[in-house]
Amino acid sequence: MLSFHAQLKVFVATAPTDLRMSFNGLWAAAQERLGEDPRKGALFVFGNRRRNRIKILYFDGTGVVVLAKRLEEGTFRWPQSAGEAGAKLRLAPQALQLLLDGVELKAAGRRAWYEAPC
């Protein structure tokens, strides 16, 4: 289980990302597509087109960390932006935790993929 402190900045890329990228590719995406400096200590969240995988980039001061999550069934309910394709949204760390746990941010309810089979 991941936990995030309340002052942590979280940026979500709203457009799909090619998740074959790893450390250097995601670092470049954070700088070029999102216009942010990864060395500032924020989390950068990227999702694929099918919305069943995410990668999170984080610089902890000594090195770069990449976390990945793949859903076996269903999709993440991805935040949308009214802006351009390279847009980003800033989320509260608690909202990211809800997103990772399968809670529908808009309706504040769990999605069907989260429910355990009987």
Backbone as JSON Lines, residues from 0, in Angstrom:
{"i":0,"aa":"M","n":[0.84,-1.17,0.0],"ca":[0.0,0.0,0.0],"c":[0.88,1.23,0.0]}
{"i":1,"aa":"L","n":[0.52,2.18,-0.81],"ca":[1.25,3.44,-0.88],"c":[0.54,4.47,-0.02]}
{"i":2,"aa":"S","n":[1.32,5.36,0.56],"ca":[0.72,6.48,1.27],"c":[1.47,7.74,0.86]}
{"i":3,"aa":"F","n":[0.74,8.84,0.79],"ca":[1.29,10.09,0.31],"c":[1.03,11.17,1.34]}
{"i":4,"aa":"H","n":[2.02,12.04,1.58],"ca":[1.81,13.13,2.52],"c":[1.0,14.24,1.85]}
{"i":5,"aa":"A","n":[0.31,15.02,2.63],"ca":[-0.67,15.99,2.13],"c":[-0.04,17.11,1.3]}
{"i":6,"aa":"Q","n":[1.24,17.4,1.47],"ca":[1.88,18.49,0.73],"c":[2.45,18.04,-0.61]}
{"i":7,"aa":"L","n":[2.38,16.77,-0.92],"ca":[2.94,16.24,-2.16],"c":[2.15,16.74,-3.37]}
{"i":8,"aa":"K","n":[2.86,17.22,-4.38],"ca":[2.22,17.64,-5.62],"c":[2.06,16.42,-6.52]}
{"i":9,"aa":"V","n":[0.89,16.29,-7.14],"ca":[0.61,15.18,-8.04],"c":[0.1,15.77,-9.35]}
{"i":10,"aa":"F","n":[0.77,15.45,-10.45],"ca":[0.36,15.9,-11.76],"c":[-0.02,14.69,-12.6]}
{"i":11,"aa":"V","n":[-1.19,14.75,-13.22],"ca":[-1.7,13.67,-14.05],"c":[-1.72,14.14,-15.5]}
{"i":12,"aa":"A","n":[-1.07,13.39,-16.38],"ca":[-1.14,13.67,-17.81],"c":[-2.5,13.16,-18.3]}
{"i":13,"aa":"T","n":[-3.34,14.05,-18.83],"ca":[-4.68,13.63,-19.23],"c":[-4.7,12.89,-20.55]}
{"i":14,"aa":"A","n":[-3.72,13.12,-21.41],"ca":[-3.65,12.41,-22.69],"c":[-2.96,11.07,-22.49]}
{"i":15,"aa":"P","n":[-3.31,10.06,-23.28],"ca":[-2.64,8.76,-23.17],"c":[-1.14,8.87,-23.46]}
{"i":16,"aa":"T","n":[-0.38,8.01,-22.8],"ca":[1.07,7.99,-22.93],"c":[1.51,6.58,-23.34]}
{"i":17,"aa":"D","n":[2.53,6.51,-24.16],"ca":[3.12,5.24,-24.52],"c":[3.91,4.74,-23.31]}
{"i":18,"aa":"L","n":[3.39,3.74,-22.62],"ca":[4.0,3.27,-21.38],"c":[5.14,2.29,-21.59]}
{"i":19,"aa":"R","n":[5.59,2.13,-22.84],"ca":[6.83,1.39,-23.06],"c":[8.01,2.21,-22.57]}
{"i":20,"aa":"M","n":[7.77,3.5,-22.34],"ca":[8.83,4.37,-21.8],"c":[9.14,3.97,-20.37]}
{"i":21,"aa":"S","n":[10.36,4.2,-19.98],"ca":[10.76,3.97,-18.6],"c":[11.3,5.27,-18.02]}
{"i":22,"aa":"F","n":[12.37,5.2,-17.27],"ca":[12.89,6.35,-16.54],"c":[13.11,7.59,-17.41]}
{"i":23,"aa":"N","n":[13.96,7.48,-18.4],"ca":[14.31,8.66,-19.21],"c":[13.14,9.17,-20.04]}
{"i":24,"aa":"G","n":[12.35,8.27,-20.61],"ca":[11.22,8.69,-21.42],"c":[10.15,9.39,-20.6]}
{"i":25,"aa":"L","n":[9.86,8.86,-19.42],"ca":[8.86,9.5,-18.56],"c":[9.39,10.83,-18.01]}
{"i":26,"aa":"W","n":[10.67,10.89,-17.73],"ca":[11.29,12.15,-17.28],"c":[11.11,13.22,-18.35]}
{"i":27,"aa":"A","n":[11.41,12.85,-19.62],"ca":[11.25,13.79,-20.73],"c":[9.8,14.19,-20.91]}
{"i":28,"aa":"A","n":[8.88,13.25,-20.74],"ca":[7.44,13.57,-20.87],"c":[7.01,14.55,-19.78]}
{"i":29,"aa":"A","n":[7.5,14.38,-18.58],"ca":[7.16,15.31,-17.49],"c":[7.67,16.72,-17.81]}
{"i":30,"aa":"Q","n":[8.87,16.8,-18.38],"ca":[9.43,18.11,-18.71],"c":[8.77,18.73,-19.94]}
{"i":31,"aa":"E","n":[8.68,17.97,-21.02],"ca":[8.23,18.53,-22.29],"c":[6.72,18.61,-22.41]}
{"i":32,"aa":"R","n":[6.02,17.52,-22.09],"ca":[4.56,17.52,-22.24],"c":[3.85,18.25,-21.13]}
{"i":33,"aa":"L","n":[4.35,18.07,-19.9],"ca":[3.66,18.66,-18.75],"c":[4.27,19.98,-18.31]}
{"i":34,"aa":"G","n":[5.47,20.29,-18.79],"ca":[6.1,21.56,-18.44],"c":[6.51,21.66,-16.99]}
{"i":35,"aa":"E","n":[6.86,20.56,-16.37],"ca":[7.25,20.54,-14.96],"c":[8.66,19.97,-14.82]}
{"i":36,"aa":"D","n":[9.33,20.35,-13.75],"ca":[10.67,19.84,-13.45],"c":[10.54,18.68,-12.47]}
{"i":37,"aa":"P","n":[10.83,17.46,-12.89],"ca":[10.69,16.31,-11.99],"c":[11.57,16.39,-10.74]}
{"i":38,"aa":"R","n":[12.64,17.2,-10.78],"ca":[13.51,17.33,-9.6],"c":[12.86,18.07,-8.44]}
{"i":39,"aa":"K","n":[11.7,18.64,-8.65],"ca":[11.01,19.39,-7.59],"c":[10.27,18.49,-6.6]}
{"i":40,"aa":"G","n":[10.28,17.17,-6.83],"ca":[9.69,16.26,-5.85],"c":[8.23,15.95,-6.03]}
{"i":41,"aa":"A","n":[7.65,16.17,-7.19],"ca":[6.25,15.85,-7.43],"c":[6.12,14.44,-8.01]}
{"i":42,"aa":"L","n":[4.91,13.91,-7.95],"ca":[4.59,12.66,-8.62],"c":[4.0,12.99,-9.99]}
{"i":43,"aa":"F","n":[4.38,12.22,-11.0],"ca":[3.86,12.41,-12.35],"c":[3.2,11.11,-12.76]}
{"i":44,"aa":"V","n":[1.9,11.18,-13.05],"ca":[1.1,9.99,-13.32],"c":[0.74,9.96,-14.8]}
{"i":45,"aa":"F","n":[1.03,8.83,-15.44],"ca":[0.76,8.65,-16.86],"c":[-0.07,7.39,-17.05]}
{"i":46,"aa":"G","n":[-1.02,7.43,-17.97],"ca":[-1.85,6.27,-18.26],"c":[-1.81,5.92,-19.74]}
{"i":47,"aa":"N","n":[-2.08,4.66,-20.05],"ca":[-2.1,4.25,-21.45],"c":[-3.47,4.54,-22.09]}
{"i":48,"aa":"R","n":[-3.58,4.27,-23.38],"ca":[-4.81,4.57,-24.12],"c":[-5.99,3.75,-23.6]}
{"i":49,"aa":"R","n":[-5.76,2.49,-23.24],"ca":[-6.84,1.62,-22.77],"c":[-7.22,1.89,-21.32]}
{"i":50,"aa":"R","n":[-6.43,2.68,-20.63],"ca":[-6.65,3.05,-19.22],"c":[-6.68,1.86,-18.27]}
{"i":51,"aa":"N","n":[-5.87,0.85,-18.61],"ca":[-5.76,-0.28,-17.7],"c":[-4.36,-0.38,-17.09]}
{"i":52,"aa":"R","n":[-3.49,0.57,-17.43],"ca":[-2.13,0.63,-16.88],"c":[-1.77,2.07,-16.55]}
{"i":53,"aa":"I","n":[-0.99,2.21,-15.51],"ca":[-0.45,3.53,-15.18],"c":[1.01,3.37,-14.79]}
{"i":54,"aa":"K","n":[1.74,4.46,-14.94],"ca":[3.11,4.56,-14.42],"c":[3.21,5.88,-13.69]}
{"i":55,"aa":"I","n":[3.94,5.86,-12.58],"ca":[4.15,7.04,-11.77],"c":[5.66,7.29,-11.69]}
{"i":56,"aa":"L","n":[6.06,8.5,-11.99],"ca":[7.46,8.91,-11.92],"c":[7.65,9.8,-10.7]}
{"i":57,"aa":"Y","n":[8.74,9.53,-9.96],"ca":[9.03,10.32,-8.76],"c":[10.54,10.41,-8.58]}
{"i":58,"aa":"F","n":[11.02,11.62,-8.3],"ca":[12.43,11.83,-7.97],"c":[12.51,12.07,-6.47]}
{"i":59,"aa":"D","n":[13.2,11.18,-5.75],"ca":[13.24,11.27,-4.29],"c":[14.42,12.05,-3.74]}
{"i":60,"aa":"G","n":[15.2,12.68,-4.63],"ca":[16.36,13.43,-4.19],"c":[17.66,12.69,-4.42]}
{"i":61,"aa":"T","n":[17.59,11.36,-4.48],"ca":[18.79,10.57,-4.74],"c":[18.71,9.79,-6.04]}
{"i":62,"aa":"G","n":[17.51,9.61,-6.54],"ca":[17.32,8.83,-7.76],"c":[15.87,8.89,-8.21]}
{"i":63,"aa":"V","n":[15.62,8.26,-9.34],"ca":[14.29,8.27,-9.94],"c":[13.6,6.94,-9.65]}
{"i":64,"aa":"V","n":[12.34,7.03,-9.27],"ca":[11.52,5.86,-8.98],"c":[10.4,5.82,-10.01]}
{"i":65,"aa":"V","n":[10.15,4.65,-10.6],"ca":[9.01,4.44,-11.49],"c":[8.17,3.32,-10.9]}
{"i":66,"aa":"L","n":[6.92,3.63,-10.65],"ca":[5.96,2.64,-10.16],"c":[4.99,2.33,-11.29]}
{"i":67,"aa":"A","n":[4.56,1.09,-11.39],"ca":[3.62,0.7,-12.43],"c":[2.49,-0.11,-11.81]}
{"i":68,"aa":"K","n":[1.29,0.04,-12.37],"ca":[0.15,-0.76,-11.95],"c":[-0.62,-1.17,-13.2]}
{"i":69,"aa":"R","n":[-0.92,-2.47,-13.29],"ca":[-1.71,-3.0,-14.39],"c":[-2.95,-3.66,-13.79]}
{"i":70,"aa":"L","n":[-4.11,-3.27,-14.28],"ca":[-5.34,-3.89,-13.83],"c":[-5.56,-5.19,-14.59]}
{"i":71,"aa":"E","n":[-5.98,-6.21,-13.9],"ca":[-6.29,-7.48,-14.54],"c":[-7.64,-7.4,-15.26]}
{"i":72,"aa":"E","n":[-8.56,-6.6,-14.75],"ca":[-9.86,-6.4,-15.36],"c":[-10.26,-4.94,-15.18]}
{"i":73,"aa":"G","n":[-11.04,-4.42,-16.12],"ca":[-11.58,-3.07,-16.0],"c":[-10.57,-2.0,-16.36]}
{"i":74,"aa":"T","n":[-10.94,-0.76,-16.04],"ca":[-10.12,0.39,-16.37],"c":[-10.09,1.38,-15.21]}
{"i":75,"aa":"F","n":[-9.07,2.23,-15.23],"ca":[-9.04,3.37,-14.32],"c":[-9.98,4.43,-14.86]}
{"i":76,"aa":"R","n":[-10.67,5.12,-14.0],"ca":[-11.52,6.24,-14.41],"c":[-10.62,7.46,-14.43]}
{"i":77,"aa":"W","n":[-10.15,7.82,-15.61],"ca":[-9.12,8.84,-15.74],"c":[-9.71,10.23,-15.69]}
{"i":78,"aa":"P","n":[-9.09,11.16,-14.96],"ca":[-9.56,12.56,-14.94],"c":[-9.45,13.18,-16.33]}
{"i":79,"aa":"Q","n":[-10.41,13.99,-16.7],"ca":[-10.42,14.65,-18.0],"c":[-10.1,16.13,-17.82]}
{"i":80,"aa":"S","n":[-9.52,16.7,-18.85],"ca":[-9.23,18.12,-18.86],"c":[-9.96,18.76,-20.02]}
{"i":81,"aa":"A","n":[-10.41,19.97,-19.85],"ca":[-11.09,20.68,-20.91],"c":[-10.1,21.3,-21.89]}
{"i":82,"aa":"G","n":[-8.82,21.18,-21.61],"ca":[-7.8,21.84,-22.41],"c":[-7.26,20.99,-23.54]}
{"i":83,"aa":"E","n":[-6.06,21.3,-23.96],"ca":[-5.39,20.65,-25.09],"c":[-4.91,19.24,-24.74]}
{"i":84,"aa":"A","n":[-4.45,18.54,-25.77],"ca":[-4.04,17.13,-25.62],"c":[-2.89,16.96,-24.64]}
{"i":85,"aa":"G","n":[-1.98,17.91,-24.53],"ca":[-0.84,17.81,-23.62],"c":[-1.14,18.34,-22.24]}
{"i":86,"aa":"A","n":[-2.39,18.44,-21.89],"ca":[-2.79,19.06,-20.62],"c":[-2.47,18.16,-19.43]}
{"i":87,"aa":"K","n":[-2.43,18.78,-18.3],"ca":[-2.22,18.07,-17.04],"c":[-3.24,18.56,-16.04]}
{"i":88,"aa":"L","n":[-3.5,17.74,-15.07],"ca":[-4.34,18.12,-13.94],"c":[-3.52,17.94,-12.68]}
{"i":89,"aa":"R","n":[-3.77,18.79,-11.72],"ca":[-3.13,18.61,-10.43],"c":[-4.15,17.98,-9.5]}
{"i":90,"aa":"L","n":[-3.76,16.88,-8.9],"ca":[-4.63,16.18,-7.96],"c":[-4.09,16.29,-6.55]}
{"i":91,"aa":"A","n":[-4.97,16.24,-5.6],"ca":[-4.56,16.1,-4.2],"c":[-4.04,14.67,-4.02]}
{"i":92,"aa":"P","n":[-3.07,14.45,-3.16],"ca":[-2.57,13.1,-2.94],"c":[-3.68,12.11,-2.56]}
{"i":93,"aa":"Q","n":[-4.68,12.59,-1.83],"ca":[-5.79,11.73,-1.44],"c":[-6.6,11.3,-2.67]}
{"i":94,"aa":"A","n":[-6.75,12.19,-3.65],"ca":[-7.47,11.85,-4.88],"c":[-6.7,10.8,-5.68]}
{"i":95,"aa":"L","n":[-5.37,10.89,-5.7],"ca":[-4.57,9.87,-6.37],"c":[-4.75,8.53,-5.68]}
{"i":96,"aa":"Q","n":[-4.75,8.52,-4.37],"ca":[-4.96,7.27,-3.63],"c":[-6.32,6.66,-3.98]}
{"i":97,"aa":"L","n":[-7.34,7.48,-4.08],"ca":[-8.67,6.99,-4.45],"c":[-8.65,6.43,-5.87]}
{"i":98,"aa":"L","n":[-7.99,7.13,-6.79],"ca":[-7.88,6.67,-8.17],"c":[-7.2,5.3,-8.22]}
{"i":99,"aa":"L","n":[-6.1,5.13,-7.5],"ca":[-5.38,3.86,-7.48],"c":[-6.19,2.74,-6.82]}
{"i":100,"aa":"D","n":[-7.05,3.11,-5.87],"ca":[-7.87,2.12,-5.17],"c":[-9.16,1.78,-5.89]}
{"i":101,"aa":"G","n":[-9.43,2.44,-7.02],"ca":[-10.62,2.1,-7.8],"c":[-11.86,2.87,-7.42]}
{"i":102,"aa":"V","n":[-11.7,3.97,-6.74],"ca":[-12.86,4.78,-6.37],"c":[-13.13,5.78,-7.48]}
{"i":103,"aa":"E","n":[-14.37,5.86,-7.9],"ca":[-14.8,6.8,-8.92],"c":[-14.73,8.2,-8.32]}
{"i":104,"aa":"L","n":[-13.83,9.05,-8.84],"ca":[-13.63,10.37,-8.26],"c":[-14.86,11.26,-8.42]}
{"i":105,"aa":"K","n":[-15.52,11.16,-9.55],"ca":[-16.67,12.03,-9.82],"c":[-17.87,11.67,-8.94]}
{"i":106,"aa":"A","n":[-18.16,10.38,-8.85],"ca":[-19.34,9.95,-8.11],"c":[-19.01,9.48,-6.69]}
{"i":107,"aa":"A","n":[-17.73,9.38,-6.37],"ca":[-17.27,8.95,-5.05],"c":[-17.8,7.58,-4.66]}
{"i":108,"aa":"G","n":[-17.79,6.67,-5.62],"ca":[-18.21,5.29,-5.36],"c":[-17.24,4.33,-6.0]}
{"i":109,"aa":"R","n":[-17.2,3.11,-5.5],"ca":[-16.3,2.11,-6.08],"c":[-16.86,1.61,-7.4]}
{"i":110,"aa":"R","n":[-15.95,1.41,-8.35],"ca":[-16.33,0.88,-9.65],"c":[-16.43,-0.64,-9.57]}
{"i":111,"aa":"A","n":[-17.14,-1.21,-10.53],"ca":[-17.41,-2.66,-10.52],"c":[-16.12,-3.48,-10.55]}
{"i":112,"aa":"W","n":[-15.05,-3.03,-11.23],"ca":[-13.84,-3.84,-11.33],"c":[-13.18,-4.04,-9.97]}
{"i":113,"aa":"Y","n":[-13.49,-3.18,-9.01],"ca":[-12.84,-3.27,-7.71],"c":[-13.46,-4.38,-6.85]}
{"i":114,"aa":"E","n":[-14.75,-4.64,-7.04],"ca":[-15.45,-5.59,-6.19],"c":[-14.87,-6.98,-6.36]}
{"i":115,"aa":"A","n":[-14.62,-7.62,-5.25],"ca":[-14.05,-8.96,-5.27],"c":[-15.12,-9.97,-5.68]}
{"i":116,"aa":"P","n":[-14.72,-10.99,-6.45],"ca":[-15.7,-12.02,-6.82],"c":[-16.15,-12.81,-5.61]}
{"i":117,"aa":"C","n":[-17.37,-13.27,-5.63],"ca":[-17.94,-14.04,-4.49],"c":[-17.52,-15.48,-4.54]}
